Amino acid sequence: MSASSSLAQYRCPSSVDPLGFFPRCPSSSLLPAKSLCCGCKKAPPHTLLLSSRRRRWRCRSEMEQPRRNEGRRTKRIPAESEKGVDPVGFLGKLGITNKAFAQFLRERYKAMKDRKVEMFTRHANLLEMASGYEILGLHRNMLHRVDFMDWAPGARYCAIIGELNNWSPTDNCAGEGHLGRDDYGYWLVILEDKLREAETAEEFYFQEYNYVDDFDKGDSCVDVDELMKRIDDEYWEPGEDRFIKAPFEAASKLYEEVFGPNGPEREEELEEIPDAETRYKAWKEKHKDDPKSNLPSFDVIDNGKEYDIFNIVDDPVSREKFRKKKPPIAYWIEMRKGRKAWMKKYLPAISHGSRYRVYFNTPSGPLERVPAWATYVLPDEVGNQSYALHWEPSPECAYRWKNKRPDKPKSLRIYESHVGISNSEPKISSFREFSSKVLPHVKEAGYNAIQLIGVPEHKDYSSVGYKVTNFFAVSSRFGTPEEFKHLVDEAHGLGLLVFLDIVHSYAAADEMVGLSLYDGSNDCYFHTGKRGMHKFWGTRMFKYGDPDVLHFLLSNLRWWVEEYKVDGFQFHSLPSMMYTHNGFASFTGDIEEYANQYVDKDALIYLILANEMLHELYPGIVTIAEDATLYPGLCEPISQGGLGFDFYVNMAVPRMWLWLLENVPDKDWSMEQIVLTLRGSLQNVGKMLVYAENHNQTKCARLSYLDGPCVCSFLVDMSISGGKSFAEILFGGDEKCSDSQHLRASSLYNMIKLLTLSMVGHAYLSFMGNEFGHPKRVEMPITSNNFSFEFAKRQWDLLGVQIHKDLFLFDKDLIKLDQDERILSRGSSNIHHVDDSKMVLSYIRGPFIFVFNFHPECTYENYHIGAEEAGEYQVVLNTDELSYGGLGRLSFNQYIQRTNNRRVDGLRHSLEVVLPNRSAQVYKLSRILRA
């Protein structure tokens, strides 16, 4: 048996950053296959490398053993992660029998498994796949330096330029070979801290300093020699450290034993060497009378099988002793020095707030870029170029979190906001102003979550933040990272969850400050050619099949959760990424349209991975899908073939209301069409998020209402310009309208909100200002309005005007009704009465009966509505009350009604109620009557 056949090489790639920057551990470069444990074939503990916060490794074999019984067909046993997984499981639940779509789901599942195999050859798991922000970008290293890492596979040279080196492209560049760039295109630039005058270099290269973690600890002035002596006395037992003290002792003794003190010096002088088993038995015989050692005892048995596989038989006492012995990390930590010692000895390589960019030399010439992983960026200013700011506040100045995350509520009432337009003045508002003015208002209004638009950095303010340039940076227009943390913390203190409207469906086409042509090539983050450009918006489309792009996007999601403690995401404009036509096509309702050649399978796999990662790491997180095409399985479990979202948005509802208000006379409204649109596709009503009105109001909304099941995703306007708000349509843009117009506007406004919130769905959303009927649309400063802020603000002073005060009071009472009675968290409603001729509809949800009379003129006396339970019902909400701007036509004794035994709407009992025109009432079962 040859010596070479008994050895297998192992290498240790980085699991978080599979770049190979760090040299292979000498102790793991050549490990004997004999060291494999019996049965399980796992590497023993000494072959594993310790993980650190910044760098993680795992070991895997470079050599694979030949397959045995290669010609024999064996039954495949599913892996543990595959058990309980049915790629087409949700089809039966939704009643989908299309074979082509089922086959597409199976192929997608197989492709996802292949993608994971590809990913996990470089990353240990999804957690590490989504931890790129820990090492990429600028990060302080405990070895008195700052490390910069970035991904630019098309570049030939990389350097950091900025105020730290007077913008020189040669002073701080990546090293030669794999210490500077690995095979995957990741670059490493090390910025060494500078010694202060009269200070000497470190005695030990590995001297570490506490900068942030436990920054006030350290500076114990411990003597290194004394520390080493303590380790010998307290940690090592006699004999355990002999190979550490003399690393070549074992090798020299082995040579002496084999060849003797006067051994051969040339190969020709070598005698025949006995085989391993003979030498081992001879060694055991020679040392049988040796005194007992503290070293672990073990024996090796050759089972005679092929490939030189051995079993190791060890002493149970020694094994248990070895496992209990922990590495001497405490002594190592004690050797660290504190921040005070570092400040005394060094000047930072790059100071907090210093401006910088990354410099690349590419085949097309030199380029300067704002780093893709930068956490604070100043986009183009007048006369200035874009640059990143190194954000490293001192631990004393860094924000300290005060409040815990609120628990996830059973029903969501989301207040959608844009920080920039939240001020009443014609200017861009800030995080601080939003925290002090808007958050208390949201709490007073009764909402339990806020959803923020446009928080990631974007160069074009008119895009409302949808053309993202820097995915890891908060928008500098609104404030600093610390101020955004303060906003989130204050929201949590008020019991509000914080969601981000995240845009991973496309990116801005900017080059200097964005990701387009980042390393000079056209296929770094995005597809090439037409596939890489959005057909109408001019944005770039991500290459979701690339593991490094997935690394970037998954890390971005986790960054916002870890760094800023956000509680969820709404994934914006999913049709743009799920279809190669970017959703700009009409859907006839044929299921095969969700599985044809225009569906981007890689994008769907990314959404599955994103949901899997987020829900596995953060069980309380909320993910919302904004998909106008209602892709089947959006909110179904991943194990059943779904995409794994918690909620999906029924985007047809606000478009329906807008179309009715603008184009259809009140008397022609169809109750059946309203119910059909509100119920949506019914693929998962319990996961539906509904809203009557938000920022996406456009003039194209009529198509989704007229076309019924046909949904056209291009109806969503990403620039938020040109569409009117409901209040602007109803009131005519003038609060001084006639009494009749005022009554109509207030009644319809309140009825639309009540119907939208209460009929279906488990989550409700309202845009900032809609709660009090903001009379102006949202329109960002653009060329067509001469960059005016007239419509890019909120008129909070209107809360003092009676009309808007009444609307706000109804909105508060509506939200409080859900808060107290859990309307949204109840099961689906039973829609039992729909009368188009009388324009009346009614439905039951839990113990509540909701009754609506949309007729503009007719008031119905003694109107019979079916009831499931016999009892006494009391009106708990009435849109016609005087305090809401109504006429108060229900008398006091009409607020309580008893059922009778008349069968109506297929139910055994009924209520006889009064229905004033353009009004709605909510009846609650207050007392059950027994027969």
Summary of the structure (lengths in Angstrom):
residues: 931
radius of gyration: 34.2
end to end distance: 92.7
largest distance: 119.3
contacts: 2919
relative contact order: 0.08
helix: 33%
strand: 20%
